[in-house]
Amino acid sequence: MNLTERVKTKAVELGADLVGIAPVERFSGAPLRMSPQGLLPGAKCVVVVGIHHLDAAVELGGQPTPHDTGPYDSQYLAMNPKLDDISFLLGRFLESCGYRALPIAASNIWRYRGYKDLDVDFAPDLAHRYAAVAAGLGQIGWNGLVLTPQFGPRARFVSVITDAELEPTPMYDGEDLCDRCMQCVNNCPTDAFRKEVARINEIEIGGKVFQFPETNKWRCAWAENFCLDLAHNIPERVDESVILKYLEKYGMRGGEEGCCLQFCMNPQRRYYDKSYCRPPRRKKQCLETDPEKLLSAIQEILDDAAADIAAIGQAEDFDDEQLIHPKLHLPDVASLICIGIRIRPECEDNDDYLTVVQRRLNYAAFNVAHHLDLAGYSAITNTRIYSELVAERLGIYQSDAEYTVVLTSASLPSMKRPRPKSEATCEPEQLRNFSREVGADLVGFFTVERFARFRDALESAGASRKESEVVEDIGLSYGPYVPRIIAEDAEIKGPADWLDGAKSVIVLGLHFPDAALDTAKTTPAETVGPFTFARYEAQRLLGDVAFRVIQRLNDSGYLATLTYDLTGLASKVHSSRGMLPDMRANRFAAMLSGLAFIGVHGCPITAEFGVRQVFVAIVTDCPLPDDPLYDGRIDCNNCEKPCIAACPTSAISSEPFVIQLEGKTIEIGNVDCFACDWAKRYCLSSQAGPKYCGLDVDAPIPQDRSTLAVAAAVSKVNWGVQKRHCNIAEECLRVCPARGTEVARKSSERTA
């Protein structure tokens, strides 16, 4: 199998419905800053992957108003995260083959305003819709969406840019997929296809020309992006200032399901059933009629999701139920599938763990519904049905579990099935191997006794505290920064603070593709987006890995919980994905487990990947040994320390903290937390990231180094709507020469 087929096969294994390869020549009309070459110099092609929307979610969502998204929420709860997973993991796969690969986020990282010579508002790093067309997956319709022959506009896309030379997919050359029925125009709640249309675009991609209105994106995004109420009397002219004034006066109502998507369908697959829904439905063929085969596939999906319990019931059994009416949610419902994941007492107050559980429930429900949808049935998730009542009715309710429900028109056999527990033990090497099997790149252990010795040494060196107050923005996602000063625990935490009776800690590391950091700020695109995406996505995937390891421990009778910041000493970094743990999070855990040493810049460095990974810690009462401390194969003492000179707020000291631990002298980077947060947490240094997002922010650090000074500084900045999408790439990481021997080996193997 050649590389192109391996890449396509990998994409399908990861969950793709559509896969295409676009050579960079097909992006010749794209602005350099939004082109594959502008993002990754030397790029040869773009791998584009698509996932099909659940038909019933599109057809039945957005009622009675577009704000009432209902089942359409599966787009941002499951589809976008799943596309992000595919992009990230496909990028890692290409990198493992010795090529550079730059995964791009599915959505929600962009510049709202034009940037330098880029005269484009609402500019993502790469326009996936154009990439999908360039990859031969469809056409651009009058609504500006990609129409595919299989699914119409009901697919979302993601892209990976690479310097691998892959075989291009031919451009789509079939029947026209848009007949200009104008349902998108007639149903647009902001009238974006008629008002403030600059011109009719003529976009050439791969020798094909596509025409569609150039809409005013500010008008189009009124509700979808900015969550403004569609009931407002929308002005004849909409721009950023109008958006900000309406937000200030009225606040946010919520997003919407786009009517341009909902009311669109290829003429070849379009039909209407007004008793079912107002929008057109998609013709599809029933590909699997054997209920037992459907059940087997569902059970496989549930096993992969590691759901603790699931049950299937018949819709007819709920006909006389006064509290549950499945047909209100799916008119042709035949079966209900209820899925549950337990929340053990030691995890019930752990927000990080609860986020992972909800993510896995969303995935389990979507993947089940998606399989049924592709098999030819209606299937829907994220309805308002009372999942706990369904669980009770089907006999699987437990008070310590979270539940979700899938409704489908498929007639499935009744079933009640607990998760088969692992019979394997938790011997150290078994646990280490299992952690790698489920996705970890790095695995290490240390005991609570080692941590106690380390904490004593750290406190003696004066390096065990952080700022006791921070500033939080309590304003809207867009517009002014509204500061509130809050107190934080400045003392170092330990394993016992996370779990009573803790005996050891398992540390897991996950590498993100090198290109995400290598291209930050420096390529013609001058973007930070791919790095923000990489650090966020690595953390989310690590959460999934930790969940599986915790289940393995639980099955063996042990308690466990997870944390992205074991000591509580890490800070946060501002991003389009919200406030993320900074790259120093779990640095001490990584060091104590023998996986890393701490660099001059205060971030963990590993022999395998340099600074290009993130870590999660699992605290458990399972007795595990101390792994040997790091052997120092990469050493900042042999480096010219460009991080010190590059730091825009001069936060890095050349004099590290020094501690003694188990006969080793360990140096720990000494970072001025206030100055560092000024740049990465509060976005008050342009070079850290704001200027690459189009924000002119460069406030000098005040002599009064207090949170009051921070509050004064952030409240004076004209953030506009870009505030939500201000992304940071720390200069110290960008210039750090520690790449890791694993990366160097793969590169040399390909070029040999």
Protein Blocks (a to p, Z undefined) as FASTA:
>chain_A
ZZklmmmmmmmmnopabdcdddfklmmmpcfklgfklmmghiabdcdddddddfklmmmg
oiabfklnmlmmmmmmmmmmmmmmmmmmmmmmmmmnopacddddfbhpacfbdchjlcce
hiafbdfklmmmmnopaccdfkopacdfklommccddddddfbdcddddddfbdcfbeol
olmmmmmmnlpmmgopabacdddeehiacddddddfklmmmmmmnopafkbccdfbdcfk
lmmmmmmmnopfbdcddfklmmgccfklgccdfklombdcdddddfbfbfklmmmmmmmm
mmmnopabdcdddfklmmmpmkbcfklmmmkbcbdcdddddddfklmmmmklmmmmmmmm
mmmmmmmmmmmmmnopacdehiabdfklmmmmnopacfkbccdddddfbdcddddddddd
dfbdcbfklmmmmmmmnopabdcdddfklmmmmmmmmmmnopabccfbdcddfbdfbhcd
ddddddddfbdcdfklmoghiabdcdddddddfklmmmgokamnlpaklmmmmmmmmmmm
mmmmmmmmmmmmmmnopacdddfblnopaccdddfkbpaddfkgoklmmmmnopaccdfk
opacdfklomaccddddddfbdcddddddehlacfklpghlmlmmpmnlpacfbdcddde
ehiacddddddfklmmmmmmnopafklommmnopacdddddfblcfklmmmmmmmpcfbj
mlmmcccddfklmmpmbgbjklmmmmmmmmZZ
